[in-house]
């Protein structure tokens, strides 16, 4: 099977031996005459390779002897060698022209896999999918072939994540969702990975998974497969298995993970570790194509990344864990006593008897005051009784004072929806185009249709811009009280307005005034006070994940006056 041949190559990679070099050395020892050996020892490297070809031998392959500080194309400065294996080397380097870190694969131009590496790198670069680490350059120069790719310093290898323990169910769900969708897209373009290991999967600081080495890693090591789609699907299943159990799903240790016990076969993840999500366990087994395990669940195996992506999409979505809040400290009663503020009493204090002072002695002045107060109370009661009787006995008044009650006209009118005359997409900080042909879907009254942005590598628009949006034209300046928005996915958004006397929509986001902001799927933006304007800007500032990419989807806009 294809996976066994891949494992065999992995073993060779780990050992560090070069089989081609060993073969050439053996042939040179057994079949080359003494005078030919002397000629090879004194010849220049190019002449030595020519002698080897004349004798029908494979030229010996060694990684180019370069050092830190060496520059390629007067641009890429090598910093640190991270791999030296099988006639090639991989480096962390700096692109001095753009002042950014990059990765570089180096091998001799006469390496038997040099042409296939160049072809794989150029094919991968043409894909242009942001879910893969991008190939930036592929060059043959001065007897060297080198491939330059992105270097993501803020990302972490899956190998390092698994060293800390199994992933949470939501993280494992995001892993298999994003990786299967990305590989399905690659296979639709005829590209396979064939070396999809934990070290080839990176997780960014925003939680997005990216895949490096598409087609190139396999070409560097000469790995091929008769059924590349099944090989990549099983590799995704192994990644999910490892994420759920922190074990490698075979009987050998690999990538810092312990393998399964020998002789027990491939156990489902929920039998290897307690608390594993049942649905994800079944998905892992279907991807690993274990017919015995899947037959009990009556689920067919997944043999292509596309089938795996559809199987994951069909299962109930795994929600992220609820945030945990620390319990407040237990309330401690504090006593406040003279001389002991903030300090507990050392011993109980005996209760002191309460001394009630004797009543004051009655005097003549007090007696007189008491009689005066009593007389005033009697007079007040008599006066009140007389006024009540006078009102009851008086003839009914001929005129009445009208009682005013608030009328309906005095209540503020209820808000009413305002018609949107037209709209257009707004991307002044980018290429100016954000799927303007679908803009009417955002206010057509149908929540099943939507306008969406283009895809980005991160929720913050790949750090290329601060936002994109939609400009609404109400036809004339009108008073706006609220704007109700519906999105697919948790989206951050602002409401901005043009000046009330503007005769055309501004060209920059700074020319609009920010009135309100919010985030969520159903967002109501209400200015602090009603504002009069003709042009509104719905400005998206942070995007959710939709179909494996970061993109905004606005399903409905309602403007209330």
C-alpha positions in Angstrom: 0.0 0.0 0.0 1.0 3.6 -0.5 1.3 4.4 3.2 3.8 1.7 3.8 6.1 3.0 1.1 5.8 6.5 2.7 6.7 5.0 6.1 9.7 3.4 4.6 10.9 6.7 3.3 10.3 8.3 6.7 12.6 5.7 8.3 15.3 6.6 5.8 14.8 10.3 6.6 15.1 9.8 10.3 18.3 7.7 9.9 20.0 10.5 7.9 21.6 8.0 5.5 21.8 8.8 1.8 21.0 5.5 -0.1 22.2 7.0 -3.4 25.6 8.0 -1.9 26.0 4.5 -0.3 25.3 2.9 -3.7 27.9 5.0 -5.5 30.5 4.4 -2.7 30.0 0.6 -3.0 30.3 0.6 -6.8 33.4 2.7 -6.6 35.0 0.3 -4.1 34.3 -2.8 -6.0 34.5 -1.9 -9.7 36.8 1.1 -10.2 40.5 0.6 -11.1 43.3 2.2 -9.0 44.2 4.7 -11.8 40.6 5.8 -12.0 40.5 6.4 -8.3 43.6 8.6 -8.5 42.0 10.6 -11.4 38.9 11.2 -9.3 40.8 12.3 -6.3 42.8 15.0 -8.2 40.0 16.2 -10.5 37.7 19.1 -9.8 34.2 18.4 -8.6 32.7 18.8 -12.1 35.4 16.5 -13.6 34.8 13.9 -10.9 31.1 13.7 -11.8 32.0 13.4 -15.4 34.3 10.4 -14.6 31.5 8.8 -12.6 29.1 9.1 -15.5 31.7 7.7 -17.9 32.0 4.6 -15.7 28.2 4.2 -15.7 27.9 5.2 -12.0 25.4 7.5 -10.3 27.2 10.7 -9.2 27.5 11.0 -5.4 25.0 13.4 -3.8 25.7 15.6 -0.9 23.8 18.7 0.3 25.4 21.9 -0.9 28.1 23.1 1.5 26.7 26.5 2.3 27.0 28.5 5.5 25.0 31.1 7.4 25.3 34.5 5.8 25.4 33.1 2.2 23.2 35.0 -0.2 21.1 33.6 -3.1 20.3 35.9 -6.0 21.8 38.8 -3.9 18.6 38.7 -1.9 18.0 35.6 0.2 20.4 35.5 3.2 20.7 32.1 4.8 20.4 32.2 8.6 20.0 28.7 10.0 20.0 25.2 8.6 17.0 23.2 9.9 17.4 20.0 7.7 20.2 18.4 5.9 19.2 15.1 4.4 19.3 12.9 1.2 21.3 15.5 -0.9 19.3 18.5 0.0 19.1 21.1 2.8 16.4 23.3 4.2 17.1 26.8 5.7 15.5 29.6 7.6 16.5 32.7 5.6 15.8 36.5 5.3 14.5 38.2 2.1 16.5 41.4 2.4 14.5 43.0 -0.4 11.2 42.7 1.4 12.7 42.4 4.9 10.8 39.3 5.9 11.7 35.7 7.0 11.4 33.0 4.4 12.2 29.3 4.1 14.6 27.9 1.5 15.1 24.3 0.1 18.5 23.8 -1.6 19.8 20.9 -3.7 22.4 20.5 -6.5 21.1 21.1 -10.0 22.4 17.6 -11.0 20.3 16.0 -8.2 18.1 13.3 -9.9 15.0 14.9 -8.2 15.9 18.6 -9.0 13.6 18.8 -12.0 10.6 17.2 -10.2 11.2 19.6 -7.2 11.1 22.6 -9.5 7.9 21.3 -11.3 6.2 20.6 -7.9 7.1 24.0 -6.5 5.8 25.9 -9.6 2.5 23.8 -9.6 2.0 24.6 -5.9 2.7 28.3 -6.5 0.0 28.4 -9.2 -2.6 27.0 -6.8 -2.5 30.2 -4.7 -4.7 28.9 -1.9 -4.1 30.8 1.4 -4.7 27.6 3.4 -1.3 26.4 2.2 2.1 27.9 2.9 2.9 29.7 -0.3 5.8 29.0 -2.6 7.4 32.4 -3.4 10.2 31.5 -5.8 11.6 28.4 -7.6 15.0 29.0 -9.3 17.9 27.1 -10.9 21.1 29.2 -10.6 24.8 28.5 -10.4 24.5 24.7 -10.2 21.9 25.1 -7.5 18.2 24.6 -7.4 16.3 26.4 -4.6 12.7 26.8 -3.6 11.7 29.8 -1.5 8.5 29.6 0.6 6.7 31.5 3.3 8.0 31.4 6.9 5.3 31.8 9.6 7.0 32.8 12.9 3.6 33.2 14.7 2.4 29.7 13.9 3.0 26.5 15.9 3.6 23.0 14.4 1.0 20.3 15.3 3.9 18.3 16.6 4.5 20.9 19.4 0.7 21.1 20.1 0.4 17.3 20.5 3.4 17.2 22.8 1.3 19.2 25.3 -1.5 16.7 25.2 -4.6 15.8 23.1 -6.5 18.6 21.5 -9.9 19.7 22.8 -12.8 18.3 20.7 -13.5 21.7 19.1 -9.8 22.1 18.1 -9.7 18.6 16.7 -12.9 19.3 14.8 -11.4 22.5 13.3 -8.3 20.6 12.4 -10.0 17.9 10.4 -12.5 20.4 8.8 -9.9 22.8 7.6 -7.2 20.3 6.5 -9.7 18.0 4.6 -11.3 21.0 2.8 -7.8 22.3 1.8 -6.6 19.0 0.5 -9.9 18.5 -1.4 -9.3 21.8 -3.1 -5.7 20.8 -3.9 -6.7 17.4 -5.4 -9.3 19.1 -7.6 -6.3 20.9 -9.2 -4.3 17.7 -9.5 -2.0 18.3 -6.6 -1.2 15.8 -3.8 0.8 16.2 -0.6 1.9 12.5 0.1 3.8 13.6 3.2 1.1 15.1 5.4 2.7 14.6 8.8 2.2 16.6 12.1 5.2 18.7 11.2 3.5 19.7 7.9 0.5 21.3 9.7 0.7 24.7 11.4 -1.8 26.5 13.6 -1.7 30.3 13.5 -2.4 32.5 16.5 -5.9 33.1 15.2 -6.7 29.3 15.2 -6.4 28.8 11.4 -4.6 25.6 10.2 -2.2 25.9 7.3 -0.4 23.1 5.4 3.2 23.4 4.2 5.2 21.4 1.6 2.3 20.7 -0.8 3.8 18.5 -3.5 7.3 19.8 -2.7 8.1 17.7 0.4 7.3 14.5 -1.5 9.3 15.6 -4.5 12.3 16.4 -2.3 12.2 12.8 -1.0 11.1 11.1 -4.1 7.8 9.8 -2.6 5.1 8.7 -5.0 1.8 6.8 -4.6 -0.5 4.8 -6.9 -3.6 6.2 -5.1 -2.6 9.7 -3.9 -6.1 10.7 -2.8 -6.3 7.7 -0.5 -2.8 8.3 0.8 -3.6 11.9 1.8 -7.0 10.9 3.2 -5.4 8.3 5.5 -2.8 10.9 6.5 -5.6 13.2 7.6 -7.2 10.4 9.5 -3.9 9.8 11.3 -3.6 13.4 12.2 -7.1 13.4 13.7 -6.4 10.1 15.5 -3.3 11.7 17.1 -5.2 14.9 18.0 -7.8 12.9 19.8 -5.6 10.4 21.6 -2.0 11.7 21.6 -1.0 8.3 20.1 0.1 7.4 16.6 -2.3 5.0 15.0 0.3 2.4 14.0 2.4 0.0 16.1 5.6 2.2 15.8 6.5 5.4 17.5 6.6 8.5 15.3 6.8 12.3 15.5 7.2 12.2 19.3 4.1 10.1 19.8 3.9 6.6 21.1 2.4 4.0 18.8 -0.3 1.5 19.5 0.5 -1.8 21.3 1.7 -4.4 18.9 -0.7 -7.1 17.9 -3.9 -5.3 18.9 -4.7 -3.8 15.5 -6.1 -0.4 14.9 -8.4 0.5 17.9 -10.9 3.3 17.6 -9.8 6.5 19.4 -12.7 6.3 21.9 -11.3 2.9 23.0 -7.8 4.2 23.4 -8.7 7.2 25.6 -11.7 8.0 27.7 -13.8 11.1 26.9 -13.1 11.1 23.2 -15.8 12.7 21.0 -17.7 9.8 19.5 -18.4 11.5 16.1 -14.8 12.5 15.6 -13.7 9.0 16.6 -15.8 7.6 13.8 -14.5 10.1 11.3 -10.9 9.2 12.1 -11.7 5.5 11.6 -13.5 6.1 8.3 -10.5 8.1 7.0 -8.1 5.4 8.1 -10.1 2.9 6.0 -10.4 0.3 8.7 -13.3 -1.8 7.3 -13.7 -3.9 10.4 -14.1 -0.9 12.7 -16.5 1.0 10.3 -18.6 -2.0 9.6 -19.9 -2.1 13.1 -21.1 1.5 12.7 -22.5 0.9 9.2 -20.6 3.9 7.9 -18.6 3.6 4.6 -14.9 4.5 4.6 -13.7 7.8 3.2 -11.1 7.3 0.4 -10.7 10.9 -0.9 -10.3 14.2 0.9 -13.5 15.4 -0.7 -15.5 12.5 0.8 -13.9 13.1 4.2 -14.8 16.9 4.1 -18.4 16.0 3.2 -18.5 13.5 6.1 -17.3 16.1 8.5 -19.8 18.7 7.3 -22.6 16.2 7.7 -21.9 15.5 11.4 -23.3 17.9 14.1 -21.0 20.9 14.6 -18.7 20.6 17.7 -19.1 23.8 19.6 -16.3 25.5 21.5 -16.2 25.0 25.3 -18.0 27.5 27.4 -15.7 30.1 29.0 -14.9 29.4 32.6 -15.1 32.1 35.2 -13.3 32.0 38.5 -15.6 31.8 41.5 -15.7 35.0 43.6 -13.9 34.7 47.0 -16.0 33.8 50.0 -17.4 36.9 51.7 -15.7 37.5 55.1 -17.6 39.6 57.6 -15.4 42.3 59.1 -16.1 43.7 62.6 -15.6 47.3 63.3 -15.0 48.1 66.9 -13.2 50.9 68.6 -9.6 50.1 68.8 -9.8 46.8 66.8 -10.5 47.9 63.2 -9.7 45.1 60.8 -8.5 42.8 63.6 -10.5 39.8 65.0 -11.2 39.7 68.7 -8.8 37.5 70.6 -11.4 36.3 73.2 -15.1 36.8 73.7 -16.0 39.9 75.7 -18.6 39.5 78.4 -21.8 41.3 77.7 -22.1 44.6 79.6 -25.4 45.5 81.3 -27.3 48.2 79.6 -27.9 51.1 81.9 -31.2 53.0 81.2 -31.1 56.6 82.3 -34.0 57.7 84.5 -36.7 59.8 82.9 -36.1 63.5 83.3 -38.0 65.3 86.1 -41.2 67.0 85.0 -41.1 70.8 85.3 -43.7 73.6 84.9 -42.3 74.6 81.5 -42.7 71.1 80.1 -46.3 70.8 81.4 -47.2 74.1 79.8 -45.6 73.1 76.4 -47.6 69.9 76.5 -50.9 71.7 76.9 -50.0 74.2 74.1 -49.3 71.4 71.6 -52.6 69.7 72.5 -54.5 72.9 71.9 -53.0 73.5 68.5 -53.9 69.9 67.4 -57.5 70.4 68.4 -57.7 73.7 66.5 -56.2 72.1 63.4 -58.7 69.2 63.5 -61.6 71.7 63.8 -60.5 73.8 60.9 -60.1 70.8 58.7 -63.6 69.5 59.6 -65.1 72.9 58.7 -63.5 73.0 55.3 -64.7 69.5 54.4 -68.3 70.3 55.4 -68.2 73.6 53.5 -67.2 71.8 50.3 -69.8 69.1 50.6 -72.6 71.6 51.2 -71.6 74.2 48.6 -73.6 74.3 45.3 -72.0 72.5 42.3 -69.8 74.8 40.3 -71.2 75.9 37.0 -67.9 75.6 35.2 -65.3 72.9 35.4 -61.6 73.1 34.7 -60.9 70.8 31.7 -58.5 68.0 32.5 -55.7 67.7 29.9 -54.6 64.2 28.9 -51.8 63.4 26.5 -52.9 62.7 23.0 -51.5 60.2 20.5 -50.1 63.1 18.5 -47.7 64.0 21.3 -46.1 60.5 21.3 -43.0 60.0 19.2 -43.8 58.3 15.9 -42.7 54.7 15.7 -39.6 53.9 13.5 -40.3 53.0 9.9 -38.1 51.2 7.4 -36.2 53.4 4.9 -35.8 52.3 1.3 -32.3 51.6 0.0 -32.1 53.2 -3.5 -28.7 51.5 -4.4 -25.5 50.1 -2.9 -22.0 49.3 -3.9 -19.0 47.4 -2.4 -16.4 49.5 -0.6 -12.7 48.5 -0.5 -10.6 51.7 -0.8 -7.6 50.1 1.1 -7.3 47.1 -1.2 -7.9 46.3 -4.9 -11.3 48.1 -4.8 -13.4 45.0 -5.6 -15.4 42.9 -3.0 -17.9 40.9 -5.1 -20.0 44.0 -6.1 -22.1 41.9 -8.5 -23.8 40.2 -5.5 -24.4 43.4 -3.5 -28.2 43.5 -4.0 -28.4 40.1 -2.1 -27.7 42.1 1.1 -31.0 44.0 1.0 -33.3 42.0 -1.2 -35.5 40.9 1.8 -34.4 37.2 1.3 -32.2 35.9 4.3 -31.1 32.9 2.2 -29.1 35.1 -0.1 -26.0 37.1 0.9 -23.2 39.3 -0.3 -19.8 38.2 0.7 -16.2 39.5 0.8 -13.3 37.8 -0.9 -11.3 35.2 1.1 -8.5 36.3 3.5 -5.8 34.4 5.4 -6.8 35.8 8.8 -9.8 37.4 10.5 -8.1 40.8 10.2 -8.0 40.7 6.4 -4.5 39.1 6.3 -3.1 42.3 8.0 -3.5 43.9 4.5 -6.2 46.4 5.5 -8.4 47.5 8.4 -11.7 46.6 6.8 -14.1 46.4 3.9 -17.8 47.2 3.6 -20.9 48.3 1.8 -22.0 51.9 1.0 -25.8 52.4 1.0 -27.6 55.3 -0.8 -31.0 56.3 0.6 -31.7 58.6 -2.3 -31.9 61.7 -0.1 -30.8 62.8 3.3 -33.1 61.2 5.9 -33.1 60.7 9.7 -31.7 57.3 10.6 -32.4 55.8 14.0 -31.1 52.2 13.8 -29.6 49.8 11.3 -30.2 46.0 11.7 -27.7 43.6 10.2 -27.7 39.8 9.8 -24.5 37.8 9.1 -23.4 34.2 8.7 -20.7 33.8 11.4 -19.7 36.1 14.2 -18.6 39.4 12.6 -17.4 42.7 14.0 -18.9 45.7 12.2 -19.2 49.5 12.5 -21.9 51.9 11.2 -20.5 55.1 9.7 -22.4 58.0 8.0 -21.5 60.7 5.5 -22.2 64.4 6.3 -25.9 65.4 5.9 -25.1 67.8 3.0 -22.9 65.3 1.0 -24.0 65.0 -2.6 -21.9 61.9 -3.3 -20.5 59.1 -1.2 -17.0 59.7 0.2 -14.1 57.7 -1.2 -12.2 56.9 2.0 -13.5 55.3 5.3 -12.0 58.2 7.3 -14.5 60.7 5.5 -17.4 58.8 7.2 -18.2 59.4 10.9 -18.4 56.3 13.1 -21.8 56.3 14.8 -22.0 52.8 16.4 -20.2 49.4 16.5 -21.0 45.8 17.5 -20.4 42.2 16.8 -22.3 38.9 16.4 -24.6 37.3 13.8 -27.6 39.6 14.4 -26.4 43.1 15.1 -28.4 46.2 15.8 -26.4 49.4 15.4 -28.0 52.5 17.0 -26.4 55.9 17.0 -26.4 57.8 20.3 -28.9 60.1 18.7 -30.7 60.1 15.4 -28.5 61.2 12.6 -29.5 62.7 9.2 -27.6 61.4 6.2 -28.0 60.1 2.7 -25.0 57.7 2.6 -24.4 54.9 5.1 -21.2 52.8 5.4 -21.5 49.2 6.9 -17.8 48.7 7.7 -16.7 45.1 8.5 -13.6 45.1 10.8 -13.2 41.4 11.7 -14.3 38.3 9.7 -15.5 34.9 10.7 -14.5 31.5 9.2 -16.8 30.5 6.4 -16.1 27.4 4.2 -12.6 27.1 5.7 -11.6 30.7 4.8 -12.0 34.0 6.6 -14.7 35.9 4.7 -17.7 38.0 5.7 -21.3 37.1 4.6 -24.0 39.8 5.0 -27.5 38.3 4.5 -29.8 41.2 5.2 -29.7 45.0 5.9 -32.7 47.0 7.3 -32.4 50.8 7.8 -35.0 52.3 10.2 -35.8 56.0 10.3 
